[in-house]
């Protein structure tokens, strides 16, 4: 595997890679990840090669890997006799991964994690939005058609790529969740830490605090809900480039005392406490290719209010453990008020959420991924001489 991002950078791509690597290992498959080195300290994991990197302009959270350093690995990687290369991101990793696969004589597959058509223009604001959307469609089509097959996390993403003109085979394999990772947490500890009264109703957003997450929408919906339920508190857990803008918006809307920005939460302890402390998870992103945070909340028995757009539609579309309002602030606010006031409904949704989350267990998704790998490797083997040396399952 090769990716432009991995922990300590916290996002859905990092989580997906880590989840699949762990679950594939339990199935007896080896993986080797090439990812950036970061200036911050982070735990070392086996089977990962960190590449020297530099900061991304206008995006200090991310890194640009050295292509030269990746090329320097070719000889040692060739000696390992990998069966395929799995690219996880479309920047340096894509071009390096395609080149590496060609050098190793193995197929290259790619995961399409991010809906770039509704993402890039937030980070290049000096160019017209339609230009950036068209550019995103063009490079997605070119990259998608340059690999043997694509992994997409949702039917919505598959359909979008097909509309772009991507003709490579696409396989829908969502990232599952490791239920054992979502069994703890102490809500009271979180509330005490942040001075939140035990009886105060809490709506929670978890995710990157970025423009594409549509948190502006949540603030405006919260303003409407707070007008009816003045004690309501909206907690925003995460960090990112939109935080200053959102704080200004909360002040402008007159709800700054009802919105709490709590920053980054460590996933092992703090985030679980945060989930447990909330009454409802709220989510309105229009750019998600899946929406793992919804499943994490559900696994902990947290009811969800979410719009059903792109990848989130496949999680909340079943209306299990969730209320799914229309994609407008008035309807979303009404759902917030309804769920705060109706404790019996919250309890029913909480139990349904726990049951539903079990259907998204990571081990089942890893079996699908391993089967996908086998199919790609087998198709490639029919087009080249059979190798007699023992092979790893993935690379």
C-alpha positions in Angstrom: 0.0 0.0 0.0 1.1 3.6 -0.6 -0.6 6.7 0.7 0.1 10.4 1.0 -1.5 10.4 4.4 -1.4 8.3 7.5 -1.4 8.7 11.3 -0.6 10.9 13.1 -2.7 12.7 10.6 -6.2 11.8 11.7 -8.8 11.4 9.0 -11.0 8.7 7.3 -8.2 7.6 4.9 -5.8 6.9 7.8 -8.5 5.1 9.7 -9.4 3.0 6.6 -5.8 2.0 5.9 -5.2 1.0 9.5 -8.4 -0.9 9.8 -7.9 -2.9 6.6 -4.2 -3.6 7.4 -5.1 -5.0 10.9 -8.0 -7.1 9.6 -6.1 -8.4 6.6 -3.3 -9.5 9.0 -5.8 -11.6 11.0 -6.7 -13.3 7.7 -3.0 -14.2 7.2 -2.2 -11.6 4.6 0.9 -9.4 4.7 0.8 -5.7 3.8 3.6 -3.1 3.6 2.6 0.6 3.8 4.6 3.4 2.4 3.5 6.7 4.0 4.9 10.2 4.9 7.1 10.9 7.8 5.7 13.7 10.0 7.5 16.2 12.2 5.2 15.3 15.2 5.9 12.3 17.3 3.8 9.2 16.5 3.7 5.5 17.5 5.7 3.2 15.2 3.8 0.4 13.6 5.4 -2.7 12.0 5.3 -3.0 8.2 5.4 0.7 7.5 8.2 2.7 5.7 8.1 6.4 6.3 9.2 8.7 3.5 10.9 12.1 4.0 8.3 14.8 3.3 7.7 18.5 3.3 4.7 20.6 4.2 1.8 21.2 1.8 1.3 25.0 1.0 -2.0 26.3 2.5 -2.5 22.9 4.3 -0.1 22.5 7.2 -1.7 19.2 8.4 -0.6 17.3 5.3 2.7 16.4 3.7 4.3 15.9 0.3 6.4 12.8 0.1 9.8 12.7 -1.7 9.4 10.9 -5.0 13.1 10.4 -5.1 13.1 8.6 -1.8 10.3 6.3 -2.9 12.2 5.4 -6.1 15.2 4.5 -3.9 13.1 1.7 -2.4 12.4 0.0 -5.8 15.2 -2.5 -5.6 14.5 -3.6 -2.0 10.8 -3.8 -2.7 11.3 -5.9 -5.8 13.2 -8.4 -3.6 10.1 -8.9 -1.5 8.1 -10.2 -4.4 4.8 -8.4 -3.8 1.7 -9.4 -5.6 0.1 -6.0 -6.1 0.3 -2.3 -5.3 -2.7 -0.6 -3.6 -2.7 3.2 -4.0 -4.7 5.0 -1.3 -4.5 8.7 -2.4 -4.3 10.6 -5.6 -1.2 12.8 -5.2 2.5 11.7 -5.0 1.3 8.2 -3.9 -0.7 7.7 -7.1 2.1 8.4 -9.6 4.7 6.7 -7.4 2.4 3.7 -7.0 1.7 3.3 -10.7 5.4 3.5 -11.4 6.2 1.1 -8.6 3.7 -1.5 -9.9 5.1 -1.2 -13.4 8.6 -1.7 -12.0 7.6 -4.7 -10.0 5.5 -6.2 -12.8 2.4 -6.4 -10.7 -1.1 -4.9 -11.0 -2.0 -1.5 -9.4 -5.3 -0.9 -7.8 -6.5 2.3 -6.1 -9.0 3.4 -3.5 -11.0 6.5 -4.2 -11.7 7.9 -0.7 -12.4 11.6 -1.3 -15.1 13.3 -3.3 -12.7 15.8 -4.8 -15.3 17.5 -7.0 -16.8 19.1 -3.9 -13.5 19.4 -2.0 -10.7 21.1 -4.0 -12.3 24.5 -4.6 -12.3 25.1 -0.8 -8.5 25.1 -0.9 -7.9 27.0 -4.1 -10.4 29.9 -3.5 -8.7 32.2 -6.0 -9.9 30.1 -8.9 -13.6 29.8 -9.9 -15.4 26.9 -8.4 -16.6 25.4 -11.8 -12.9 25.3 -12.9 -11.8 23.4 -9.9 -14.7 21.0 -10.1 -13.9 20.3 -13.8 -10.3 19.8 -12.9 -11.2 17.3 -10.2 -13.4 15.3 -12.7 -10.6 15.3 -15.2 -7.8 14.1 -12.9 -10.2 11.5 -11.3 -11.0 10.1 -14.7 -7.4 10.0 -15.8 -6.2 8.4 -12.6 -9.1 6.0 -12.4 -8.4 4.7 -15.9 -4.7 4.3 -15.2 -5.1 1.4 -12.7 -6.3 -2.2 -13.1 -9.3 -1.7 -10.7 -10.8 0.8 -8.2 -12.1 0.3 -4.7 -14.9 2.7 -3.8 -16.6 2.9 -0.4 -20.1 3.5 -1.7 -22.5 3.1 -4.7 -22.8 6.9 -4.8 -19.1 7.3 -5.4 -19.1 4.5 -8.0 -21.9 6.2 -9.9 -20.1 9.6 -9.7 -16.9 8.1 -11.1 -18.8 6.3 -13.9 -20.4 9.7 -14.8 -16.8 11.2 -15.1 -16.0 8.5 -17.7 -14.0 6.1 -15.5 -14.1 2.7 -17.2 -11.8 0.7 -14.9 -13.6 -2.0 -12.9 -15.0 -0.6 -9.7 -15.7 -2.6 -6.5 -17.8 -1.2 -3.7 -16.0 -2.2 -0.4 -16.8 0.1 2.5 -14.4 0.5 5.4 -15.8 -1.5 8.4 -15.4 -0.7 12.0 -13.7 -2.8 14.7 -16.4 -3.1 17.3 -14.0 -3.9 20.0 -12.5 -0.4 19.6 -15.9 1.1 20.5 -16.8 -0.6 23.7 -15.5 1.8 26.3 -15.7 5.5 27.2 -17.0 7.5 30.1 -19.4 10.3 29.3 -19.3 11.7 32.8 -15.6 12.1 32.7 -15.9 14.2 29.5 -18.7 16.3 30.9 -16.7 17.1 34.1 -13.6 17.9 32.1 -15.4 20.5 30.0 -17.8 21.8 32.6 -21.0 20.4 31.0 -23.8 19.7 33.4 -25.0 16.1 33.6 -28.5 16.9 32.5 -27.6 19.3 29.7 -28.6 18.0 26.2 -25.5 17.7 23.9 -25.4 17.4 20.2 -22.1 16.3 18.9 -20.2 16.7 15.6 -17.0 14.6 15.2 -14.7 15.1 12.3 -12.2 17.4 10.6 -13.2 21.0 11.2 -13.0 21.9 7.5 -15.1 23.8 5.1 -16.2 20.8 3.1 -17.8 19.2 6.2 -20.7 21.7 6.0 -20.4 22.6 9.7 -21.8 26.1 8.8 -25.1 24.3 8.1 -25.0 22.6 11.6 -24.5 26.0 13.3 -27.4 27.6 11.5 -29.6 24.6 12.2 -28.5 24.7 15.9 -29.4 28.4 16.1 -33.0 27.4 15.2 -33.0 24.5 17.6 -31.6 26.6 20.5 -34.4 29.1 20.0 -36.7 26.3 21.1 -34.4 24.4 23.5 -32.2 27.1 25.0 -30.2 24.7 27.1 -29.0 22.7 24.0 -25.2 22.5 23.6 -23.5 21.8 20.3 -20.0 20.2 20.8 -17.6 20.2 17.8 -14.8 17.7 18.3 -11.9 17.9 15.9 -9.5 20.4 14.4 -8.9 21.9 11.0 -8.7 25.1 8.9 -12.3 26.2 9.3 -12.3 26.6 13.1 -11.7 30.4 13.2 -14.4 30.9 10.6 -16.9 28.8 12.5 -16.2 30.6 15.8 -16.9 33.9 14.0 -20.1 32.5 12.6 -21.2 31.2 16.0 -20.7 34.7 17.4 -22.6 36.3 14.5 -25.5 33.9 15.0 -25.5 34.7 18.7 -24.9 31.1 19.8 -21.3 31.2 20.8 -22.2 30.3 24.4 -24.1 27.2 23.1 -21.2 25.9 20.9 -18.1 24.3 22.4 -15.0 23.6 20.3 -13.1 20.8 22.1 -10.3 20.2 19.6 -8.6 16.9 18.7 -9.7 13.9 20.7 -7.4 10.9 21.2 -9.2 8.0 19.6 -8.3 5.4 22.2 -9.8 7.2 25.2 -10.9 10.8 24.8 -13.0 10.3 21.7 -14.9 7.4 23.3 -15.6 9.7 26.3 -16.8 12.4 23.9 -19.2 10.0 22.1 -20.5 8.7 25.5 -21.2 12.2 26.8 -23.4 13.2 23.8 -27.1 12.6 23.4 -27.1 12.7 19.6 -24.5 12.8 16.8 -25.2 15.4 14.1 -23.7 15.3 10.6 -24.4 17.2 7.4 -21.4 16.8 5.1 -22.1 16.7 1.4 -18.7 15.3 0.4 -18.4 12.0 2.3 -17.7 9.0 0.3 -18.8 6.9 3.3 -19.0 8.6 6.7 -17.3 6.3 9.1 -18.0 8.6 12.0 -21.7 7.7 11.8 -20.9 4.0 12.3 -18.6 4.8 15.2 -21.3 6.7 16.9 -23.9 4.0 16.3 -21.5 1.3 17.6 -21.5 3.2 20.9 -25.3 3.4 20.9 -25.4 7.1 20.0 -28.4 8.1 17.8 -27.7 10.0 14.7 -29.2 12.9 12.8 -27.7 13.1 9.4 -28.6 14.3 5.9 -28.4 11.5 3.3 -26.0 12.9 0.6 -23.3 10.9 -1.3 -21.8 8.1 0.9 -23.8 8.9 4.0 -26.9 7.9 2.1 -25.8 4.2 2.3 -25.4 4.3 6.0 -28.4 6.3 7.1 -30.7 5.4 4.2 -32.0 2.4 6.0 -33.3 4.8 8.8 -31.8 2.5 11.4 -30.5 4.3 14.5 -30.9 7.6 12.7 -33.3 10.4 11.8 -32.7 11.6 8.3 -34.1 15.1 7.7 -34.3 16.9 4.4 -31.2 18.8 3.4 -32.3 22.1 4.8 -31.7 23.9 8.1 -35.3 24.1 9.1 -36.0 20.4 8.8 -32.6 19.5 10.4 -33.4 21.8 13.4 -36.8 20.2 13.8 -35.1 16.8 14.1 -32.7 18.1 16.7 -35.5 19.5 18.8 -37.6 16.3 18.4 -34.8 14.0 19.5 -33.8 16.2 22.5 -37.4 16.2 23.8 -38.3 12.6 23.1 -36.2 10.3 25.4 -38.1 7.2 24.4 -37.3 7.8 20.7 -33.6 8.3 21.6 -33.6 5.0 23.5 -35.1 3.1 20.6 -32.7 4.6 18.1 -29.8 3.9 20.4 -30.6 0.2 20.5 -31.2 0.0 16.8 -27.9 1.8 16.1 -26.0 -0.8 18.1 -27.5 -3.7 16.2 -27.1 -2.0 12.9 -23.4 -1.2 13.5 -22.6 -4.9 13.9 -23.5 -5.4 10.2 -20.6 -3.2 9.3 -17.9 -5.2 11.1 -14.4 -4.7 9.8 -13.6 -8.4 9.4 -16.4 -8.9 6.8 -15.1 -6.0 4.8 -11.6 -7.3 5.0 -12.8 -10.6 3.5 -14.3 -8.7 0.6 -11.0 -6.8 0.1 -8.9 -10.0 0.2 -11.3 -11.6 -2.4 -10.9 -8.5 -4.5 -7.1 -8.7 -4.4 -7.2 -12.4 -5.3 -9.4 -11.6 -8.4 -7.0 -8.8 -9.5 -3.9 -11.0 -9.0 -5.5 -13.9 -10.8 -6.4 -11.8 -13.8 -2.9 -10.4 -13.9 -1.4 -13.9 -13.7 -3.2 -15.0 -16.8 -1.3 -12.3 -18.7 2.2 -13.2 -17.6 4.4 -16.2 -16.9 3.5 -18.0 -13.6 6.1 -17.3 -10.8 7.1 -20.3 -8.7 8.4 -18.5 -5.6 6.1 -18.1 -2.6 4.1 -14.9 -2.7 2.7 -12.5 -0.2 -1.0 -11.9 -0.5 -0.9 -8.1 -0.8 1.6 -5.3 -1.1 
